[in-house]
């Protein structure tokens, strides 16, 4: 049985072009009507704040305000003042009645996250992924509900912080929503449920692809100091983004983990590196391949690539003994043919509808279990690609490895973690066969 290739998607578009796409699927998502009772703080207004003012956090803020008309954006923080001001204006144009961020609540700098946390009921975190665990923990400790974008961590040390924060959120009855939005896609949800119910028989293998062009700027900005270049271009530097298995392929690995009932792999081996396109800004790999092995004999083959000018594909293909499932297409072929025909809608919006509804009803959602599991599967694969060695699940769960420096040690005055040579080329972030991590 030959798997069919899925229609190619544009992975970043729904997030990056949030204003253009905001009307798509709102009717379906808002059918999950919000309960208009007061939330736990005793007010119909939920104050939200942004930690990070790039395209993703702006998208999350727009989706939150669309999902719940009772939300008010009151605080914003970023490392760069122009990003704060640009996104404040953009969001105010789109949601003039809900954006009430005054100048005193536009925070700039590495301590801005804490000042946002102090100002709001719900914190939206989407910035350099290195800082996600630290910011998440601080928000939960302060008693705030949190939306946190993927990847939720980029190393074993970070995911332990996330795990602890998720457990604390349960204890405090605080909401915690993941940016792994596949769980709120109607077609994918029903497809995965049918797979788990046995419609394609026993899963034999899974193929996951997230192959595309590079994220972010690929040319070096001029007229700024080195650390500003790196802080301002997080996707291009491994110490900030964790590289592409954790940054992008985590979506695919989350879908595979979901289909496999959350059972972790026994081990994995991976490889990757930087191709001949050495002139691109940064030190990240531009191709990765990881094979995960499971105790029941299933193998998960996962691929990501960020090389420009190449074939692109975003797909999940689950092959079973009786058929093949394509979750992104809502389709199953084989002994029992099936095609999703239910309501559509944006999963990015749907997750916020569900999240804010749960907060208002006093039973806030907590996505911590799959946040931690799927992120750690991605981290495991990334570290295997970097080291070139087989990595076991029990190793990565026990590890305290951190992609240095520690987030708490990052400052605007520190020595840059990497530097370019006289041609402007950075050393590649890892050397398989030499690099030691776990």
C-alpha positions as CSV (number, residue, x, y, z in Angstrom):
1,X,0.0,0.0,0.0
2,X,1.6,3.3,-1.1
3,X,1.0,6.3,1.0
4,X,-0.3,9.4,-0.8
5,X,1.4,12.7,-0.3
6,X,-0.5,15.3,1.5
7,X,-1.3,18.7,0.0
8,X,1.5,21.1,0.8
9,X,0.7,23.6,3.5
10,X,2.4,26.9,4.4
11,X,3.2,26.2,8.1
12,X,4.0,29.7,9.4
13,X,1.2,31.5,7.5
14,X,-1.7,31.2,9.9
15,X,0.4,32.5,12.7
16,X,2.5,35.1,10.9
17,X,-0.3,36.6,9.0
18,X,-2.8,36.6,11.8
19,X,-4.7,39.7,10.8
20,X,-5.3,38.5,7.2
21,X,-6.5,35.1,8.4
22,X,-8.5,36.2,11.5
23,X,-11.9,35.8,9.8
24,X,-11.2,32.2,8.7
25,X,-13.1,29.7,10.8
26,X,-14.4,32.1,13.4
27,X,-17.9,30.9,12.9
28,X,-17.0,27.4,13.7
29,X,-14.8,28.2,16.6
30,X,-17.2,30.6,18.3
31,X,-19.9,27.9,18.2
32,X,-18.1,26.9,21.4
33,X,-20.0,29.8,23.1
34,X,-18.3,31.5,26.0
35,X,-19.9,31.5,29.4
36,X,-20.3,35.2,30.3
37,X,-20.1,34.7,34.0
38,X,-17.4,36.4,36.0
39,X,-14.0,34.7,36.3
40,X,-12.3,33.9,39.5
41,X,-11.0,37.4,40.0
42,X,-14.6,38.7,40.3
43,X,-14.8,40.7,37.0
44,X,-16.1,40.1,33.5
45,X,-12.8,41.6,32.2
46,X,-9.8,39.4,31.7
47,X,-6.6,41.4,31.4
48,X,-4.1,39.8,29.1
49,X,-0.4,40.6,28.4
50,X,2.2,39.6,25.8
51,X,5.7,38.4,26.6
52,X,7.3,38.7,23.2
53,X,6.1,41.0,20.4
54,X,6.9,39.0,17.4
55,X,4.4,37.7,14.9
56,X,3.5,34.6,17.0
57,X,2.7,36.4,20.2
58,X,0.8,39.1,18.3
59,X,-1.2,36.3,16.6
60,X,-2.0,34.7,20.0
61,X,-3.1,38.1,21.4
62,X,-5.4,38.7,18.4
63,X,-6.8,35.2,18.7
64,X,-7.4,35.6,22.4
65,X,-9.3,38.9,21.9
66,X,-11.3,37.3,19.1
67,X,-12.1,34.3,21.2
68,X,-13.3,36.3,24.2
69,X,-14.7,39.8,23.7
70,X,-14.2,40.4,27.5
71,X,-10.4,40.3,27.2
72,X,-8.4,43.5,27.3
73,X,-4.7,43.7,26.2
74,X,-3.1,45.8,28.9
75,X,0.6,45.0,28.9
76,X,3.4,44.1,26.4
77,X,7.1,43.3,26.7
78,X,9.9,42.6,24.3
79,X,13.7,43.0,24.1
80,X,13.2,45.6,21.4
81,X,11.1,48.8,21.8
82,X,10.2,49.1,18.1
83,X,8.6,45.6,18.2
84,X,6.4,46.7,21.2
85,X,5.3,49.9,19.5
86,X,4.7,48.3,16.1
87,X,2.6,45.4,17.5
88,X,0.7,47.8,19.8
89,X,-0.4,49.8,16.9
90,X,-1.2,46.8,14.7
91,X,-3.3,45.2,17.4
92,X,-5.0,48.5,18.3
93,X,-6.0,49.0,14.6
94,X,-7.5,45.5,14.6
95,X,-9.1,45.5,18.1
96,X,-9.6,49.2,19.1
97,X,-12.0,48.5,21.9
98,X,-9.8,45.8,23.5
99,X,-6.3,47.1,23.2
100,X,-5.7,49.5,26.1
101,X,-1.9,49.4,26.5
102,X,-0.6,52.7,27.8
103,X,3.0,53.8,27.6
104,X,3.7,52.8,31.2
105,X,2.8,49.2,30.3
106,X,5.1,48.9,27.3
107,X,8.1,47.1,28.8
108,X,11.5,46.7,27.1
109,X,14.3,44.5,28.4
110,X,15.1,41.1,29.8
111,X,13.0,41.9,33.0
112,X,9.9,42.9,31.0
113,X,8.3,39.5,31.4
114,X,7.9,39.9,35.2
115,X,6.3,43.3,34.8
116,X,3.8,41.9,32.4
117,X,3.0,39.1,34.8
118,X,2.4,41.6,37.6
119,X,-0.1,43.5,35.4
120,X,-2.5,40.8,34.0
121,X,-4.7,37.8,34.6
122,X,-3.6,35.8,31.6
123,X,0.0,35.8,30.2
124,X,0.7,35.0,26.6
125,X,4.3,33.8,26.1
126,X,5.8,33.5,22.7
127,X,9.4,34.7,22.4
128,X,12.8,33.0,22.1
129,X,12.0,29.5,23.3
130,X,15.0,29.4,25.6
131,X,13.1,31.6,28.0
132,X,9.7,29.8,27.8
133,X,10.3,27.6,30.9
134,X,11.5,30.4,33.1
135,X,8.7,32.7,32.1
136,X,6.1,30.0,32.4
137,X,7.3,29.1,35.9
138,X,7.2,32.8,37.0
139,X,3.7,33.3,35.7
140,X,2.3,30.2,37.4
141,X,4.1,31.0,40.7
142,X,2.4,34.4,40.5
143,X,-1.0,32.8,40.1
144,X,-1.7,33.7,36.5
145,X,-3.2,31.6,33.7
146,X,-0.8,31.0,30.8
147,X,-0.7,30.4,27.1
148,X,2.8,29.3,26.1
149,X,3.9,28.7,22.5
150,X,5.9,25.7,21.4
151,X,8.6,24.7,21.8
152,X,8.0,24.7,25.5
153,X,11.6,24.0,26.2
154,X,14.8,23.4,24.1
155,X,16.7,21.1,26.5
156,X,16.3,18.6,29.3
157,X,16.9,21.1,32.0
158,X,14.2,23.4,30.6
159,X,11.5,20.7,30.2
160,X,12.0,19.8,33.9
161,X,11.1,23.4,34.8
162,X,8.1,23.1,32.5
163,X,7.0,19.9,34.1
164,X,7.2,21.4,37.6
165,X,5.2,24.5,36.5
166,X,2.5,22.3,34.9
167,X,2.1,20.4,38.2
168,X,2.0,23.6,40.1
169,X,-0.7,25.0,37.8
170,X,-2.9,21.9,38.6
171,X,-2.4,22.5,42.3
172,X,-3.4,26.2,41.9
173,X,-6.3,25.5,39.5
174,X,-4.7,27.7,36.9
175,X,-5.2,27.3,33.1
176,X,-2.2,26.3,31.0
177,X,-2.7,26.2,27.2
178,X,-0.1,24.8,24.8
179,X,0.7,26.3,21.3
180,X,0.6,22.7,19.9
181,X,-2.6,23.6,18.2
182,X,-3.1,20.3,16.3
183,X,-5.1,19.1,19.3
184,X,-7.8,21.7,18.5
185,X,-8.1,21.0,14.8
186,X,-11.4,19.2,14.1
187,X,-10.3,17.1,11.2
188,X,-7.0,16.0,12.9
189,X,-8.8,15.2,16.1
190,X,-11.3,12.9,14.5
191,X,-8.6,11.3,12.3
192,X,-6.4,10.6,15.3
193,X,-9.4,9.2,17.3
194,X,-10.2,6.8,14.5
195,X,-6.6,5.7,14.4
196,X,-6.6,5.1,18.2
197,X,-9.8,3.2,17.8
198,X,-8.2,0.8,15.3
199,X,-9.7,1.9,12.0
200,X,-6.3,1.4,10.3
201,X,-5.5,-1.7,12.4
202,X,-2.2,-1.8,14.3
203,X,0.2,1.1,13.6
204,X,3.2,-0.2,11.8
205,X,5.1,3.0,11.1
206,X,4.7,6.8,11.0
207,X,6.4,9.2,8.6
208,X,6.5,12.9,9.6
209,X,7.8,15.7,7.4
210,X,8.3,19.4,8.0
211,X,10.5,20.5,5.2
212,X,10.5,24.1,4.1
213,X,12.6,27.2,3.7
214,X,14.3,28.9,6.6
215,X,12.6,30.9,9.3
216,X,13.4,34.6,10.0
217,X,16.1,36.8,8.6
218,X,18.8,34.9,6.6
219,X,21.1,38.0,6.0
220,X,23.1,39.7,8.7
221,X,21.5,43.0,9.9
222,X,23.9,45.9,9.6
223,X,24.8,48.6,12.2
224,X,24.0,46.6,15.4
225,X,26.2,44.9,17.9
226,X,26.6,41.1,17.8
227,X,24.4,40.2,20.8
228,X,21.6,42.3,19.4
229,X,21.9,40.4,16.1
230,X,21.5,37.2,18.0
231,X,18.7,38.3,20.4
232,X,16.9,39.8,17.4
233,X,17.1,36.7,15.2
234,X,16.2,33.9,17.5
235,X,15.4,31.3,14.8
236,X,18.9,31.4,13.5
237,X,20.7,30.6,16.7
238,X,20.5,27.2,18.5
239,X,21.1,28.6,22.0
240,X,17.9,30.7,21.6
241,X,15.6,28.4,19.5
242,X,16.9,24.9,20.1
243,X,17.1,24.3,16.4
244,X,14.4,22.9,14.1
245,X,13.4,19.5,15.6
246,X,12.3,21.3,18.7
247,X,11.2,24.5,16.9
248,X,9.1,23.1,14.1
249,X,9.1,19.3,13.9
250,X,7.6,19.2,17.4
251,X,4.2,19.7,15.8
252,X,4.6,16.5,13.9
253,X,6.0,14.6,16.8
254,X,3.1,15.8,18.9
255,X,0.6,14.3,16.4
256,X,2.6,11.0,16.3
257,X,2.8,10.9,20.1
258,X,-1.0,11.5,20.3
259,X,-1.7,8.7,17.8
260,X,0.5,6.4,19.9
261,X,-1.5,7.0,23.1
262,X,1.3,9.1,24.6
263,X,3.6,6.1,24.9
264,X,7.2,7.4,24.7
265,X,9.9,5.9,22.4
266,X,12.5,3.6,23.8
267,X,15.3,5.3,22.0
268,X,16.2,7.2,18.8
269,X,19.0,7.9,16.4
270,X,19.3,11.0,14.3
271,X,21.6,12.9,12.0
272,X,21.8,16.4,10.6
273,X,24.1,19.3,9.8
274,X,24.6,22.4,7.8
275,X,24.7,22.0,4.0
276,X,26.7,24.1,1.6
277,X,24.5,27.2,2.3
278,X,27.0,28.5,4.8
279,X,26.4,32.2,4.1
280,X,23.0,32.2,5.9
281,X,22.9,34.0,9.2
282,X,23.3,31.9,12.3
283,X,24.6,28.6,13.5
284,X,21.6,26.2,13.3
285,X,21.5,23.0,11.3
286,X,19.5,23.1,8.0
287,X,18.5,19.5,7.9
288,X,17.6,16.8,10.4
289,X,16.4,13.2,10.3
290,X,15.4,11.1,13.3
291,X,14.3,7.5,13.7
292,X,12.4,6.7,16.9
293,X,11.9,3.1,18.1
294,X,9.1,2.0,20.3
295,X,8.8,-1.1,22.5
296,X,6.0,-2.6,20.3
297,X,8.2,-2.5,17.2
298,X,6.7,0.7,15.7
299,X,9.2,3.1,14.1
300,X,8.6,6.8,13.6
301,X,10.6,8.4,10.8
302,X,10.8,12.2,11.2
303,X,12.4,14.7,8.9
304,X,12.8,18.5,8.8
305,X,14.8,20.7,6.5
306,X,15.2,24.5,6.2
307,X,17.2,24.8,3.0
308,X,16.0,27.4,0.5
309,X,15.2,26.4,-3.0
310,X,14.2,22.8,-2.3
311,X,11.1,20.6,-2.3
312,X,8.8,21.4,0.6
313,X,6.3,19.2,2.4
314,X,4.4,19.3,5.7
315,X,2.7,16.0,6.4
316,X,1.9,13.3,8.9
317,X,1.4,9.8,7.5
318,X,0.3,7.0,9.8
319,X,0.6,3.5,8.3
320,X,-1.3,0.7,9.8
321,X,-2.0,-3.0,9.1
322,X,-5.4,-2.1,7.5
323,X,-5.0,1.4,6.1
324,X,-3.2,4.7,6.1
325,X,-4.2,7.9,7.9
326,X,-3.4,11.4,6.8
327,X,-4.3,13.6,9.8
328,X,-3.6,17.0,8.1
329,X,-6.0,16.0,5.3
330,X,-8.6,14.3,7.6
331,X,-8.5,11.2,5.5
332,X,-8.0,7.4,5.9
333,X,-7.5,5.0,3.0
334,X,-7.4,1.2,3.0
335,X,-10.0,-1.3,4.1
336,X,-12.2,1.4,5.5
337,X,-12.2,4.6,3.4
338,X,-13.1,7.8,5.3
339,X,-12.9,11.5,4.7
340,X,-13.6,14.2,7.3
341,X,-16.7,16.3,6.4
342,X,-17.5,18.1,9.6
343,X,-17.0,21.8,10.5
344,X,-13.7,23.5,9.9
345,X,-12.2,26.5,11.5
346,X,-8.8,27.7,12.7
347,X,-7.3,25.5,15.4
348,X,-5.3,28.6,16.6
349,X,-8.5,30.3,17.4
350,X,-10.3,27.2,18.6
351,X,-7.7,26.6,21.3
352,X,-8.2,30.1,22.7
353,X,-12.0,29.8,22.6
354,X,-11.7,26.6,24.7
355,X,-9.0,28.1,27.0
356,X,-10.9,31.3,27.9
357,X,-14.2,29.4,28.2
358,X,-12.6,27.1,30.7
359,X,-11.2,29.9,32.7
360,X,-14.5,31.7,33.0
361,X,-16.2,28.5,34.0
362,X,-13.7,27.9,36.8
363,X,-12.4,24.6,35.4
364,X,-9.3,25.9,33.5
365,X,-7.7,23.6,31.0
366,X,-4.2,22.2,31.7
367,X,-2.3,20.8,28.7
368,X,0.8,20.0,30.7
369,X,0.9,16.3,30.1
370,X,1.2,16.4,26.4
371,X,3.2,19.6,26.4
372,X,5.9,17.9,28.4
373,X,5.8,14.5,26.6
374,X,5.8,15.8,23.0
375,X,8.5,18.4,23.7
376,X,10.8,15.9,25.3
377,X,10.4,13.6,22.3
378,X,11.6,16.5,20.2
379,X,14.4,17.4,22.5
380,X,15.6,13.8,22.5
381,X,15.7,13.8,18.7
382,X,17.5,17.1,18.5
383,X,20.2,16.0,20.9
384,X,20.7,12.8,18.9
385,X,21.2,14.8,15.7
386,X,23.7,17.1,17.5
387,X,25.7,14.3,19.2
388,X,25.4,11.7,16.4
389,X,24.7,8.9,19.0
390,X,21.7,6.8,19.9
391,X,19.8,8.3,22.8
392,X,17.5,6.4,25.2
393,X,14.3,7.8,26.7
394,X,15.5,7.0,30.2
395,X,18.7,9.0,29.5
396,X,17.0,12.2,28.3
397,X,14.4,12.1,31.1
398,X,17.2,11.9,33.7
399,X,19.5,14.5,32.1
400,X,20.0,18.1,33.3
401,X,21.7,19.2,30.1
402,X,21.2,22.8,29.2
403,X,22.0,24.6,25.9
404,X,24.2,27.3,27.6
405,X,23.9,29.9,28.9
406,X,21.2,29.3,31.5
407,X,18.2,31.6,30.8
408,X,18.7,33.2,34.2
409,X,22.2,34.1,33.3
410,X,21.4,35.9,30.0
411,X,22.0,39.7,30.0
412,X,22.5,42.5,27.5
413,X,26.2,42.7,28.5
414,X,27.2,39.1,28.4
415,X,29.7,37.7,25.9
416,X,27.8,36.4,22.8
417,X,27.6,32.6,22.9
418,X,28.8,32.4,19.3
419,X,30.5,34.7,16.9
420,X,31.1,34.9,13.2
421,X,34.5,34.7,11.4
422,X,35.8,37.5,9.2
423,X,33.6,36.4,6.4
424,X,30.5,36.7,8.6
425,X,30.0,32.9,8.9
426,X,29.2,31.3,12.2
427,X,30.6,28.0,13.4
428,X,28.0,25.3,13.1
429,X,26.4,24.8,16.6
430,X,27.3,21.1,17.0
431,X,29.6,18.5,15.5
432,X,28.1,15.0,15.4
433,X,30.5,12.4,16.8
434,X,32.2,15.0,18.9
435,X,29.5,17.0,20.6
436,X,28.5,15.7,24.0
437,X,25.1,16.7,25.5
438,X,22.9,14.1,27.3
